[in-house]
């Protein structure tokens, strides 16, 4: 059977692992580059999770580094609210 004990304190929660992306430090209007196409999907999922946790609203888009449309394509994440 189970042994009952009284007066055992509840342990505090262990700190959770921090995200490798700076969502919690961003203010409205801040953005960061996503250097590789592999990380694009990861950042999109992480941003969606941050939105669900109430850390703000984020947009992740692919952009080009020049205006004529022939530059390198990369991605960027913005905090919009």
mmCIF file of the N, C-alpha and C atoms, coordinates in Angstrom:
data_MODEL
# 
_entry.id   MODEL 
# 
loop_
_atom_site.group_PDB 
_atom_site.id 
_atom_site.type_symbol 
_atom_site.label_atom_id 
_atom_site.label_alt_id 
_atom_site.label_comp_id 
_atom_site.label_asym_id 
_atom_site.label_entity_id 
_atom_site.label_seq_id 
_atom_site.pdbx_PDB_ins_code 
_atom_site.Cartn_x 
_atom_site.Cartn_y 
_atom_site.Cartn_z 
_atom_site.occupancy 
_atom_site.B_iso_or_equiv 
_atom_site.pdbx_formal_charge 
_atom_site.auth_seq_id 
_atom_site.auth_comp_id 
_atom_site.auth_asym_id 
_atom_site.auth_atom_id 
_atom_site.pdbx_PDB_model_num 
ATOM 1   N N  . UNK A 1 1  ? 0.833  -1.205 0.000   1.00 0.00 ? 1  UNK A N  1 
ATOM 2   C CA . UNK A 1 1  ? 0.000  0.000  0.000   1.00 0.00 ? 1  UNK A CA 1 
ATOM 3   C C  . UNK A 1 1  ? 0.864  1.251  0.000   1.00 0.00 ? 1  UNK A C  1 
ATOM 4   N N  . UNK A 1 2  ? 0.211  2.364  -0.001  1.00 0.00 ? 2  UNK A N  1 
ATOM 5   C CA . UNK A 1 2  ? 0.903  3.639  -0.007  1.00 0.00 ? 2  UNK A CA 1 
ATOM 6   C C  . UNK A 1 2  ? 1.050  4.163  1.406   1.00 0.00 ? 2  UNK A C  1 
ATOM 7   N N  . UNK A 1 3  ? 2.201  4.712  1.696   1.00 0.00 ? 3  UNK A N  1 
ATOM 8   C CA . UNK A 1 3  ? 2.448  5.280  3.020   1.00 0.00 ? 3  UNK A CA 1 
ATOM 9   C C  . UNK A 1 3  ? 2.125  6.767  2.988   1.00 0.00 ? 3  UNK A C  1 
ATOM 10  N N  . UNK A 1 4  ? 1.296  7.241  3.888   1.00 0.00 ? 4  UNK A N  1 
ATOM 11  C CA . UNK A 1 4  ? 0.925  8.658  3.960   1.00 0.00 ? 4  UNK A CA 1 
ATOM 12  C C  . UNK A 1 4  ? 1.925  9.406  4.814   1.00 0.00 ? 4  UNK A C  1 
ATOM 13  N N  . UNK A 1 5  ? 2.331  10.592 4.354   1.00 0.00 ? 5  UNK A N  1 
ATOM 14  C CA . UNK A 1 5  ? 3.248  11.439 5.104   1.00 0.00 ? 5  UNK A CA 1 
ATOM 15  C C  . UNK A 1 5  ? 2.652  12.829 5.198   1.00 0.00 ? 5  UNK A C  1 
ATOM 16  N N  . UNK A 1 6  ? 2.875  13.484 6.314   1.00 0.00 ? 6  UNK A N  1 
ATOM 17  C CA . UNK A 1 6  ? 2.377  14.843 6.525   1.00 0.00 ? 6  UNK A CA 1 
ATOM 18  C C  . UNK A 1 6  ? 3.545  15.807 6.625   1.00 0.00 ? 6  UNK A C  1 
ATOM 19  N N  . UNK A 1 7  ? 3.327  17.024 6.153   1.00 0.00 ? 7  UNK A N  1 
ATOM 20  C CA . UNK A 1 7  ? 4.316  18.084 6.300   1.00 0.00 ? 7  UNK A CA 1 
ATOM 21  C C  . UNK A 1 7  ? 5.458  18.039 5.290   1.00 0.00 ? 7  UNK A C  1 
ATOM 22  N N  . UNK A 1 8  ? 5.311  17.306 4.208   1.00 0.00 ? 8  UNK A N  1 
ATOM 23  C CA . UNK A 1 8  ? 6.350  17.273 3.178   1.00 0.00 ? 8  UNK A CA 1 
ATOM 24  C C  . UNK A 1 8  ? 6.122  18.464 2.252   1.00 0.00 ? 8  UNK A C  1 
ATOM 25  N N  . UNK A 1 9  ? 7.124  19.354 2.106   1.00 0.00 ? 9  UNK A N  1 
ATOM 26  C CA . UNK A 1 9  ? 6.919  20.539 1.269   1.00 0.00 ? 9  UNK A CA 1 
ATOM 27  C C  . UNK A 1 9  ? 6.877  20.174 -0.222  1.00 0.00 ? 9  UNK A C  1 
ATOM 28  N N  . UNK A 1 10 ? 6.127  20.971 -0.974  1.00 0.00 ? 10 UNK A N  1 
ATOM 29  C CA . UNK A 1 10 ? 6.038  20.786 -2.421  1.00 0.00 ? 10 UNK A CA 1 
ATOM 30  C C  . UNK A 1 10 ? 7.282  21.414 -3.043  1.00 0.00 ? 10 UNK A C  1 
ATOM 31  N N  . UNK A 1 11 ? 7.998  20.689 -3.878  1.00 0.00 ? 11 UNK A N  1 
ATOM 32  C CA . UNK A 1 11 ? 9.199  21.279 -4.489  1.00 0.00 ? 11 UNK A CA 1 
ATOM 33  C C  . UNK A 1 11 ? 8.826  22.373 -5.487  1.00 0.00 ? 11 UNK A C  1 
ATOM 34  N N  . UNK A 1 12 ? 9.716  23.337 -5.634  1.00 0.00 ? 12 UNK A N  1 
ATOM 35  C CA . UNK A 1 12 ? 9.482  24.394 -6.610  1.00 0.00 ? 12 UNK A CA 1 
ATOM 36  C C  . UNK A 1 12 ? 9.712  23.839 -8.007  1.00 0.00 ? 12 UNK A C  1 
ATOM 37  N N  . UNK A 1 13 ? 9.112  24.508 -8.995  1.00 0.00 ? 13 UNK A N  1 
ATOM 38  C CA . UNK A 1 13 ? 9.283  24.060 -10.377 1.00 0.00 ? 13 UNK A CA 1 
ATOM 39  C C  . UNK A 1 13 ? 10.707 24.309 -10.841 1.00 0.00 ? 13 UNK A C  1 
ATOM 40  N N  . UNK A 1 14 ? 11.186 23.410 -11.665 1.00 0.00 ? 14 UNK A N  1 
ATOM 41  C CA . UNK A 1 14 ? 12.492 23.605 -12.276 1.00 0.00 ? 14 UNK A CA 1 
ATOM 42  C C  . UNK A 1 14 ? 12.348 24.644 -13.374 1.00 0.00 ? 14 UNK A C  1 
ATOM 43  N N  . UNK A 1 15 ? 13.378 25.440 -13.605 1.00 0.00 ? 15 UNK A N  1 
ATOM 44  C CA . UNK A 1 15 ? 13.284 26.422 -14.693 1.00 0.00 ? 15 UNK A CA 1 
ATOM 45  C C  . UNK A 1 15 ? 13.149 25.714 -16.036 1.00 0.00 ? 15 UNK A C  1 
ATOM 46  N N  . UNK A 1 16 ? 12.301 26.278 -16.877 1.00 0.00 ? 16 UNK A N  1 
ATOM 47  C CA . UNK A 1 16 ? 12.091 25.684 -18.193 1.00 0.00 ? 16 UNK A CA 1 
ATOM 48  C C  . UNK A 1 16 ? 13.216 26.096 -19.129 1.00 0.00 ? 16 UNK A C  1 
ATOM 49  N N  . UNK A 1 17 ? 13.396 25.333 -20.169 1.00 0.00 ? 17 UNK A N  1 
ATOM 50  C CA . UNK A 1 17 ? 14.418 25.642 -21.155 1.00 0.00 ? 17 UNK A CA 1 
ATOM 51  C C  . UNK A 1 17 ? 14.006 26.875 -21.943 1.00 0.00 ? 17 UNK A C  1 
ATOM 52  N N  . UNK A 1 18 ? 14.906 27.805 -22.095 1.00 0.00 ? 18 UNK A N  1 
ATOM 53  C CA . UNK A 1 18 ? 14.606 29.011 -22.856 1.00 0.00 ? 18 UNK A CA 1 
ATOM 54  C C  . UNK A 1 18 ? 14.650 28.726 -24.342 1.00 0.00 ? 18 UNK A C  1 
ATOM 55  N N  . UNK A 1 19 ? 13.864 29.463 -25.064 1.00 0.00 ? 19 UNK A N  1 
ATOM 56  C CA . UNK A 1 19 ? 13.849 29.336 -26.512 1.00 0.00 ? 19 UNK A CA 1 
ATOM 57  C C  . UNK A 1 19 ? 15.147 29.878 -27.097 1.00 0.00 ? 19 UNK A C  1 
ATOM 58  N N  . UNK A 1 20 ? 15.595 29.287 -28.174 1.00 0.00 ? 20 UNK A N  1 
ATOM 59  C CA . UNK A 1 20 ? 16.790 29.803 -28.830 1.00 0.00 ? 20 UNK A CA 1 
ATOM 60  C C  . UNK A 1 20 ? 16.483 31.051 -29.646 1.00 0.00 ? 20 UNK A C  1 
ATOM 61  N N  . UNK A 1 21 ? 15.210 31.380 -29.786 1.00 0.00 ? 21 UNK A N  1 
ATOM 62  C CA . UNK A 1 21 ? 14.786 32.561 -30.530 1.00 0.00 ? 21 UNK A CA 1 
ATOM 63  C C  . UNK A 1 21 ? 14.400 33.656 -29.524 1.00 0.00 ? 21 UNK A C  1 
ATOM 64  N N  . UNK A 1 22 ? 14.618 34.919 -29.850 1.00 0.00 ? 22 UNK A N  1 
ATOM 65  C CA . UNK A 1 22 ? 14.448 36.001 -28.873 1.00 0.00 ? 22 UNK A CA 1 
ATOM 66  C C  . UNK A 1 22 ? 13.031 36.545 -28.755 1.00 0.00 ? 22 UNK A C  1 
ATOM 67  N N  . UNK A 1 23 ? 12.012 35.699 -28.810 1.00 0.00 ? 23 UNK A N  1 
ATOM 68  C CA . UNK A 1 23 ? 10.633 36.190 -28.774 1.00 0.00 ? 23 UNK A CA 1 
ATOM 69  C C  . UNK A 1 23 ? 10.323 36.970 -27.498 1.00 0.00 ? 23 UNK A C  1 
ATOM 70  N N  . UNK A 1 24 ? 10.790 36.483 -26.361 1.00 0.00 ? 24 UNK A N  1 
ATOM 71  C CA . UNK A 1 24 ? 10.429 37.113 -25.090 1.00 0.00 ? 24 UNK A CA 1 
ATOM 72  C C  . UNK A 1 24 ? 11.152 38.442 -24.870 1.00 0.00 ? 24 UNK A C  1 
ATOM 73  N N  . UNK A 1 25 ? 12.233 38.703 -25.612 1.00 0.00 ? 25 UNK A N  1 
ATOM 74  C CA . UNK A 1 25 ? 12.962 39.962 -25.476 1.00 0.00 ? 25 UNK A CA 1 
ATOM 75  C C  . UNK A 1 25 ? 12.530 41.009 -26.494 1.00 0.00 ? 25 UNK A C  1 
ATOM 76  N N  . UNK A 1 26 ? 11.721 40.625 -27.458 1.00 0.00 ? 26 UNK A N  1 
ATOM 77  C CA . UNK A 1 26 ? 11.368 41.534 -28.552 1.00 0.00 ? 26 UNK A CA 1 
ATOM 78  C C  . UNK A 1 26 ? 10.288 42.524 -28.138 1.00 0.00 ? 26 UNK A C  1 
ATOM 79  N N  . UNK A 1 27 ? 10.432 43.735 -28.658 1.00 0.00 ? 27 UNK A N  1 
ATOM 80  C CA . UNK A 1 27 ? 9.396  44.744 -28.512 1.00 0.00 ? 27 UNK A CA 1 
ATOM 81  C C  . UNK A 1 27 ? 8.711  44.917 -29.862 1.00 0.00 ? 27 UNK A C  1 
ATOM 82  N N  . UNK A 1 28 ? 7.562  45.576 -29.871 1.00 0.00 ? 28 UNK A N  1 
ATOM 83  C CA . UNK A 1 28 ? 6.824  45.779 -31.114 1.00 0.00 ? 28 UNK A CA 1 
ATOM 84  C C  . UNK A 1 28 ? 7.709  46.543 -32.094 1.00 0.00 ? 28 UNK A C  1 
ATOM 85  N N  . UNK A 1 29 ? 7.813  46.020 -33.316 1.00 0.00 ? 29 UNK A N  1 
ATOM 86  C CA . UNK A 1 29 ? 8.642  46.627 -34.345 1.00 0.00 ? 29 UNK A CA 1 
ATOM 87  C C  . UNK A 1 29 ? 10.007 45.978 -34.496 1.00 0.00 ? 29 UNK A C  1 
ATOM 88  N N  . UNK A 1 30 ? 10.428 45.160 -33.526 1.00 0.00 ? 30 UNK A N  1 
ATOM 89  C CA . UNK A 1 30 ? 11.714 44.465 -33.621 1.00 0.00 ? 30 UNK A CA 1 
ATOM 90  C C  . UNK A 1 30 ? 11.596 43.291 -34.577 1.00 0.00 ? 30 UNK A C  1 
ATOM 91  N N  . UNK A 1 31 ? 12.740 42.905 -35.164 1.00 0.00 ? 31 UNK A N  1 
ATOM 92  C CA . UNK A 1 31 ? 12.762 41.761 -36.060 1.00 0.00 ? 31 UNK A CA 1 
ATOM 93  C C  . UNK A 1 31 ? 14.131 41.103 -35.994 1.00 0.00 ? 31 UNK A C  1 
ATOM 94  N N  . UNK A 1 32 ? 14.211 39.878 -36.499 1.00 0.00 ? 32 UNK A N  1 
ATOM 95  C CA . UNK A 1 32 ? 15.497 39.201 -36.618 1.00 0.00 ? 32 UNK A CA 1 
ATOM 96  C C  . UNK A 1 32 ? 15.494 38.353 -37.881 1.00 0.00 ? 32 UNK A C  1 
ATOM 97  N N  . UNK A 1 33 ? 16.708 38.172 -38.444 1.00 0.00 ? 33 UNK A N  1 
ATOM 98  C CA . UNK A 1 33 ? 16.883 37.385 -39.660 1.00 0.00 ? 33 UNK A CA 1 
ATOM 99  C C  . UNK A 1 33 ? 16.904 35.902 -39.334 1.00 0.00 ? 33 UNK A C  1 
ATOM 100 N N  . UNK A 1 34 ? 16.391 35.124 -40.259 1.00 0.00 ? 34 UNK A N  1 
ATOM 101 C CA . UNK A 1 34 ? 16.466 33.674 -40.187 1.00 0.00 ? 34 UNK A CA 1 
ATOM 102 C C  . UNK A 1 34 ? 17.399 33.259 -41.319 1.00 0.00 ? 34 UNK A C  1 
ATOM 103 N N  . UNK A 1 35 ? 18.606 32.805 -41.015 1.00 0.00 ? 35 UNK A N  1 
ATOM 104 C CA . UNK A 1 35 ? 19.622 32.658 -42.050 1.00 0.00 ? 35 UNK A CA 1 
ATOM 105 C C  . UNK A 1 35 ? 19.434 31.498 -43.008 1.00 0.00 ? 35 UNK A C  1 
ATOM 106 N N  . UNK A 1 36 ? 18.766 30.459 -42.596 1.00 0.00 ? 36 UNK A N  1 
ATOM 107 C CA . UNK A 1 36 ? 18.710 29.252 -43.409 1.00 0.00 ? 36 UNK A CA 1 
ATOM 108 C C  . UNK A 1 36 ? 17.258 28.851 -43.619 1.00 0.00 ? 36 UNK A C  1 
ATOM 109 N N  . UNK A 1 37 ? 16.982 28.278 -44.785 1.00 0.00 ? 37 UNK A N  1 
ATOM 110 C CA . UNK A 1 37 ? 15.625 27.838 -45.083 1.00 0.00 ? 37 UNK A CA 1 
ATOM 111 C C  . UNK A 1 37 ? 15.173 26.728 -44.140 1.00 0.00 ? 37 UNK A C  1 
ATOM 112 N N  . UNK A 1 38 ? 16.109 25.960 -43.617 1.00 0.00 ? 38 UNK A N  1 
ATOM 113 C CA . UNK A 1 38 ? 15.774 24.903 -42.657 1.00 0.00 ? 38 UNK A CA 1 
ATOM 114 C C  . UNK A 1 38 ? 15.142 25.489 -41.405 1.00 0.00 ? 38 UNK A C  1 
ATOM 115 N N  . UNK A 1 39 ? 15.660 26.623 -40.952 1.00 0.00 ? 39 UNK A N  1 
ATOM 116 C CA . UNK A 1 39 ? 15.153 27.243 -39.731 1.00 0.00 ? 39 UNK A CA 1 
ATOM 117 C C  . UNK A 1 39 ? 13.849 27.987 -39.949 1.00 0.00 ? 39 UNK A C  1 
ATOM 118 N N  . UNK A 1 40 ? 13.469 28.251 -41.169 1.00 0.00 ? 40 UNK A N  1 
ATOM 119 C CA . UNK A 1 40 ? 12.237 28.988 -41.457 1.00 0.00 ? 40 UNK A CA 1 
ATOM 120 C C  . UNK A 1 40 ? 11.031 28.297 -40.831 1.00 0.00 ? 40 UNK A C  1 
ATOM 121 N N  . UNK A 1 41 ? 10.878 27.006 -41.081 1.00 0.00 ? 41 UNK A N  1 
ATOM 122 C CA . UNK A 1 41 ? 9.748  26.267 -40.510 1.00 0.00 ? 41 UNK A CA 1 
ATOM 123 C C  . UNK A 1 41 ? 9.832  26.204 -38.992 1.00 0.00 ? 41 UNK A C  1 
ATOM 124 N N  . UNK A 1 42 ? 11.025 26.023 -38.469 1.00 0.00 ? 42 UNK A N  1 
ATOM 125 C CA . UNK A 1 42 ? 11.192 25.960 -37.016 1.00 0.00 ? 42 UNK A CA 1 
ATOM 126 C C  . UNK A 1 42 ? 10.787 27.261 -36.349 1.00 0.00 ? 42 UNK A C  1 
ATOM 127 N N  . UNK A 1 43 ? 11.180 28.379 -36.946 1.00 0.00 ? 43 UNK A N  1 
ATOM 128 C CA . UNK A 1 43 ? 10.821 29.685 -36.377 1.00 0.00 ? 43 UNK A CA 1 
ATOM 129 C C  . UNK A 1 43 ? 9.326  29.916 -36.490 1.00 0.00 ? 43 UNK A C  1 
ATOM 130 N N  . UNK A 1 44 ? 8.709  29.498 -37.590 1.00 0.00 ? 44 UNK A N  1 
ATOM 131 C CA . UNK A 1 44 ? 7.257  29.644 -37.723 1.00 0.00 ? 44 UNK A CA 1 
ATOM 132 C C  . UNK A 1 44 ? 6.528  28.888 -36.618 1.00 0.00 ? 44 UNK A C  1 
ATOM 133 N N  . UNK A 1 45 ? 6.947  27.651 -36.354 1.00 0.00 ? 45 UNK A N  1 
ATOM 134 C CA . UNK A 1 45 ? 6.308  26.863 -35.288 1.00 0.00 ? 45 UNK A CA 1 
ATOM 135 C C  . UNK A 1 45 ? 6.576  27.475 -33.915 1.00 0.00 ? 45 UNK A C  1 
ATOM 136 N N  . UNK A 1 46 ? 7.804  27.937 -33.690 1.00 0.00 ? 46 UNK A N  1 
ATOM 137 C CA . UNK A 1 46 ? 8.136  28.558 -32.406 1.00 0.00 ? 46 UNK A CA 1 
ATOM 138 C C  . UNK A 1 46 ? 7.354  29.858 -32.213 1.00 0.00 ? 46 UNK A C  1 
ATOM 139 N N  . UNK A 1 47 ? 7.170  30.630 -33.288 1.00 0.00 ? 47 UNK A N  1 
ATOM 140 C CA . UNK A 1 47 ? 6.396  31.873 -33.192 1.00 0.00 ? 47 UNK A CA 1 
ATOM 141 C C  . UNK A 1 47 ? 4.934  31.570 -32.881 1.00 0.00 ? 47 UNK A C  1 
ATOM 142 N N  . UNK A 1 48 ? 4.402  30.535 -33.511 1.00 0.00 ? 48 UNK A N  1 
ATOM 143 C CA . UNK A 1 48 ? 3.013  30.149 -33.233 1.00 0.00 ? 48 UNK A CA 1 
ATOM 144 C C  . UNK A 1 48 ? 2.851  29.742 -31.764 1.00 0.00 ? 48 UNK A C  1 
ATOM 145 N N  . UNK A 1 49 ? 3.838  29.021 -31.232 1.00 0.00 ? 49 UNK A N  1 
ATOM 146 C CA . UNK A 1 49 ? 3.789  28.613 -29.828 1.00 0.00 ? 49 UNK A CA 1 
ATOM 147 C C  . UNK A 1 49 ? 3.897  29.824 -28.900 1.00 0.00 ? 49 UNK A C  1 
ATOM 148 N N  . UNK A 1 50 ? 4.751  30.797 -29.260 1.00 0.00 ? 50 UNK A N  1 
ATOM 149 C CA . UNK A 1 50 ? 4.888  32.014 -28.457 1.00 0.00 ? 50 UNK A CA 1 
ATOM 150 C C  . UNK A 1 50 ? 3.587  32.814 -28.460 1.00 0.00 ? 50 UNK A C  1 
ATOM 151 N N  . UNK A 1 51 ? 2.887  32.835 -29.586 1.00 0.00 ? 51 UNK A N  1 
ATOM 152 C CA . UNK A 1 51 ? 1.595  33.526 -29.658 1.00 0.00 ? 51 UNK A CA 1 
ATOM 153 C C  . UNK A 1 51 ? 0.594  32.845 -28.733 1.00 0.00 ? 51 UNK A C  1 
ATOM 154 N N  . UNK A 1 52 ? 0.566  31.520 -28.739 1.00 0.00 ? 52 UNK A N  1 
ATOM 155 C CA . UNK A 1 52 ? -0.365 30.793 -27.872 1.00 0.00 ? 52 UNK A CA 1 
ATOM 156 C C  . UNK A 1 52 ? -0.067 31.032 -26.402 1.00 0.00 ? 52 UNK A C  1 
ATOM 157 N N  . UNK A 1 53 ? 1.206  31.247 -26.059 1.00 0.00 ? 53 UNK A N  1 
ATOM 158 C CA . UNK A 1 53 ? 1.576  31.516 -24.667 1.00 0.00 ? 53 UNK A CA 1 
ATOM 159 C C  . UNK A 1 53 ? 1.339  32.966 -24.280 1.00 0.00 ? 53 UNK A C  1 
ATOM 160 N N  . UNK A 1 54 ? 0.913  33.793 -25.223 1.00 0.00 ? 54 UNK A N  1 
ATOM 161 C CA . UNK A 1 54 ? 0.597  35.186 -24.918 1.00 0.00 ? 54 UNK A CA 1 
ATOM 162 C C  . UNK A 1 54 ? 1.807  36.100 -24.883 1.00 0.00 ? 54 UNK A C  1 
ATOM 163 N N  . UNK A 1 55 ? 2.855  35.772 -25.605 1.00 0.00 ? 55 UNK A N  1 
ATOM 164 C CA . UNK A 1 55 ? 4.050  36.612 -25.608 1.00 0.00 ? 55 UNK A CA 1 
ATOM 165 C C  . UNK A 1 55 ? 4.012  37.679 -26.685 1.00 0.00 ? 55 UNK A C  1 
ATOM 166 N N  . UNK A 1 56 ? 2.942  37.794 -27.417 1.00 0.00 ? 56 UNK A N  1 
ATOM 167 C CA . UNK A 1 56 ? 2.826  38.801 -28.459 1.00 0.00 ? 56 UNK A CA 1 
ATOM 168 C C  . UNK A 1 56 ? 2.343  38.176 -29.753 1.00 0.00 ? 56 UNK A C  1 
ATOM 169 N N  . UNK A 1 57 ? 2.351  38.970 -30.816 1.00 0.00 ? 57 UNK A N  1 
ATOM 170 C CA . UNK A 1 57 ? 1.951  38.493 -32.126 1.00 0.00 ? 57 UNK A CA 1 
ATOM 171 C C  . UNK A 1 57 ? 3.150  38.633 -33.057 1.00 0.00 ? 57 UNK A C  1 
ATOM 172 N N  . UNK A 1 58 ? 3.473  37.577 -33.791 1.00 0.00 ? 58 UNK A N  1 
ATOM 173 C CA . UNK A 1 58 ? 4.664  37.545 -34.624 1.00 0.00 ? 58 UNK A CA 1 
ATOM 174 C C  . UNK A 1 58 ? 4.301  37.167 -36.049 1.00 0.00 ? 58 UNK A C  1 
ATOM 175 N N  . UNK A 1 59 ? 5.050  37.705 -36.998 1.00 0.00 ? 59 UNK A N  1 
ATOM 176 C CA . UNK A 1 59 ? 4.898  37.368 -38.414 1.00 0.00 ? 59 UNK A CA 1 
ATOM 177 C C  . UNK A 1 59 ? 6.247  36.895 -38.930 1.00 0.00 ? 59 UNK A C  1 
ATOM 178 N N  . UNK A 1 60 ? 6.241  35.801 -39.679 1.00 0.00 ? 60 UNK A N  1 
ATOM 179 C CA . UNK A 1 60 ? 7.454  35.261 -40.287 1.00 0.00 ? 60 UNK A CA 1 
ATOM 180 C C  . UNK A 1 60 ? 7.225  35.244 -41.791 1.00 0.00 ? 60 UNK A C  1 
ATOM 181 N N  . UNK A 1 61 ? 8.117  35.907 -42.531 1.00 0.00 ? 61 UNK A N  1 
ATOM 182 C CA . UNK A 1 61 ? 7.969  36.009 -43.975 1.00 0.00 ? 61 UNK A CA 1 
ATOM 183 C C  . UNK A 1 61 ? 9.319  35.796 -44.653 1.00 0.00 ? 61 UNK A C  1 
ATOM 184 N N  . UNK A 1 62 ? 9.274  35.276 -45.883 1.00 0.00 ? 62 UNK A N  1 
ATOM 185 C CA . UNK A 1 62 ? 10.467 35.201 -46.715 1.00 0.00 ? 62 UNK A CA 1 
ATOM 186 C C  . UNK A 1 62 ? 10.615 36.530 -47.440 1.00 0.00 ? 62 UNK A C  1 
ATOM 187 N N  . UNK A 1 63 ? 11.826 37.053 -47.476 1.00 0.00 ? 63 UNK A N  1 
ATOM 188 C CA . UNK A 1 63 ? 12.107 38.334 -48.118 1.00 0.00 ? 63 UNK A CA 1 
ATOM 189 C C  . UNK A 1 63 ? 13.380 38.209 -48.954 1.00 0.00 ? 63 UNK A C  1 
ATOM 190 N N  . UNK A 1 64 ? 13.596 39.179 -49.849 1.00 0.00 ? 64 UNK A N  1 
ATOM 191 C CA . UNK A 1 64 ? 14.826 39.245 -50.641 1.00 0.00 ? 64 UNK A CA 1 
ATOM 192 C C  . UNK A 1 64 ? 15.637 40.443 -50.186 1.00 0.00 ? 64 UNK A C  1 
ATOM 193 N N  . UNK A 1 65 ? 16.955 40.329 -50.310 1.00 0.00 ? 65 UNK A N  1 
ATOM 194 C CA . UNK A 1 65 ? 17.813 41.384 -49.775 1.00 0.00 ? 65 UNK A CA 1 
ATOM 195 C C  . UNK A 1 65 ? 18.002 42.577 -50.710 1.00 0.00 ? 65 UNK A C  1 
ATOM 196 N N  . UNK A 1 66 ? 17.373 42.569 -51.877 1.00 0.00 ? 66 UNK A N  1 
ATOM 197 C CA . UNK A 1 66 ? 17.435 43.753 -52.738 1.00 0.00 ? 66 UNK A CA 1 
ATOM 198 C C  . UNK A 1 66 ? 16.063 44.014 -53.352 1.00 0.00 ? 66 UNK A C  1 
ATOM 199 N N  . UNK A 1 67 ? 15.923 45.139 -53.985 1.00 0.00 ? 67 UNK A N  1 
ATOM 200 C CA . UNK A 1 67 ? 14.613 45.559 -54.462 1.00 0.00 ? 67 UNK A CA 1 
ATOM 201 C C  . UNK A 1 67 ? 14.271 45.076 -55.859 1.00 0.00 ? 67 UNK A C  1 
ATOM 202 N N  . UNK A 1 68 ? 15.275 44.642 -56.656 1.00 0.00 ? 68 UNK A N  1 
ATOM 203 C CA . UNK A 1 68 ? 14.980 44.234 -58.023 1.00 0.00 ? 68 UNK A CA 1 
ATOM 204 C C  . UNK A 1 68 ? 14.498 42.790 -58.133 1.00 0.00 ? 68 UNK A C  1 
ATOM 205 N N  . UNK A 1 69 ? 14.489 42.059 -57.040 1.00 0.00 ? 69 UNK A N  1 
ATOM 206 C CA . UNK A 1 69 ? 13.946 40.701 -57.038 1.00 0.00 ? 69 UNK A CA 1 
ATOM 207 C C  . UNK A 1 69 ? 14.933 39.613 -57.385 1.00 0.00 ? 69 UNK A C  1 
ATOM 208 N N  . UNK A 1 70 ? 16.229 39.966 -57.510 1.00 0.00 ? 70 UNK A N  1 
ATOM 209 C CA . UNK A 1 70 ? 17.230 38.966 -57.867 1.00 0.00 ? 70 UNK A CA 1 
ATOM 210 C C  . UNK A 1 70 ? 18.198 38.659 -56.726 1.00 0.00 ? 70 UNK A C  1 
ATOM 211 N N  . UNK A 1 71 ? 17.961 39.189 -55.569 1.00 0.00 ? 71 UNK A N  1 
ATOM 212 C CA . UNK A 1 71 ? 18.879 38.988 -54.450 1.00 0.00 ? 71 UNK A CA 1 
ATOM 213 C C  . UNK A 1 71 ? 18.634 37.670 -53.738 1.00 0.00 ? 71 UNK A C  1 
ATOM 214 N N  . UNK A 1 72 ? 19.429 37.451 -52.727 1.00 0.00 ? 72 UNK A N  1 
ATOM 215 C CA . UNK A 1 72 ? 19.330 36.242 -51.920 1.00 0.00 ? 72 UNK A CA 1 
ATOM 216 C C  . UNK A 1 72 ? 18.015 36.243 -51.147 1.00 0.00 ? 72 UNK A C  1 
ATOM 217 N N  . UNK A 1 73 ? 17.342 35.117 -51.135 1.00 0.00 ? 73 UNK A N  1 
ATOM 218 C CA . UNK A 1 73 ? 16.092 34.985 -50.395 1.00 0.00 ? 73 UNK A CA 1 
ATOM 219 C C  . UNK A 1 73 ? 16.423 34.464 -48.997 1.00 0.00 ? 73 UNK A C  1 
ATOM 220 N N  . UNK A 1 74 ? 15.908 35.133 -48.009 1.00 0.00 ? 74 UNK A N  1 
ATOM 221 C CA . UNK A 1 74 ? 16.036 34.679 -46.635 1.00 0.00 ? 74 UNK A CA 1 
ATOM 222 C C  . UNK A 1 74 ? 14.723 34.956 -45.938 1.00 0.00 ? 74 UNK A C  1 
ATOM 223 N N  . UNK A 1 75 ? 14.660 34.725 -44.658 1.00 0.00 ? 75 UNK A N  1 
ATOM 224 C CA . UNK A 1 75 ? 13.412 34.951 -43.918 1.00 0.00 ? 75 UNK A CA 1 
ATOM 225 C C  . UNK A 1 75 ? 13.686 35.916 -42.761 1.00 0.00 ? 75 UNK A C  1 
ATOM 226 N N  . UNK A 1 76 ? 12.616 36.511 -42.284 1.00 0.00 ? 76 UNK A N  1 
ATOM 227 C CA . UNK A 1 76 ? 12.696 37.450 -41.181 1.00 0.00 ? 76 UNK A CA 1 
ATOM 228 C C  . UNK A 1 76 ? 11.455 37.271 -40.316 1.00 0.00 ? 76 UNK A C  1 
ATOM 229 N N  . UNK A 1 77 ? 11.616 37.480 -39.017 1.00 0.00 ? 77 UNK A N  1 
ATOM 230 C CA . UNK A 1 77 ? 10.501 37.394 -38.067 1.00 0.00 ? 77 UNK A CA 1 
ATOM 231 C C  . UNK A 1 77 ? 10.324 38.751 -37.409 1.00 0.00 ? 77 UNK A C  1 
ATOM 232 N N  . UNK A 1 78 ? 9.097  39.266 -37.405 1.00 0.00 ? 78 UNK A N  1 
ATOM 233 C CA . UNK A 1 78 ? 8.759  40.546 -36.801 1.00 0.00 ? 78 UNK A CA 1 
ATOM 234 C C  . UNK A 1 78 ? 7.794  40.344 -35.632 1.00 0.00 ? 78 UNK A C  1 
ATOM 235 N N  . UNK A 1 79 ? 7.920  41.195 -34.632 1.00 0.00 ? 79 UNK A N  1 
ATOM 236 C CA . UNK A 1 79 ? 6.875  41.263 -33.606 1.00 0.00 ? 79 UNK A CA 1 
ATOM 237 C C  . UNK A 1 79 ? 5.973  42.414 -33.980 1.00 0.00 ? 79 UNK A C  1 
ATOM 238 N N  . UNK A 1 80 ? 4.678  42.120 -34.164 1.00 0.00 ? 80 UNK A N  1 
ATOM 239 C CA . UNK A 1 80 ? 3.749  43.144 -34.638 1.00 0.00 ? 80 UNK A CA 1 
ATOM 240 C C  . UNK A 1 80 ? 2.814  43.664 -33.556 1.00 0.00 ? 80 UNK A C  1 
ATOM 241 N N  . UNK A 1 81 ? 2.693  42.959 -32.453 1.00 0.00 ? 81 UNK A N  1 
ATOM 242 C CA . UNK A 1 81 ? 1.908  43.477 -31.318 1.00 0.00 ? 81 UNK A CA 1 
ATOM 243 C C  . UNK A 1 81 ? 2.229  42.700 -30.077 1.00 0.00 ? 81 UNK A C  1 
# 
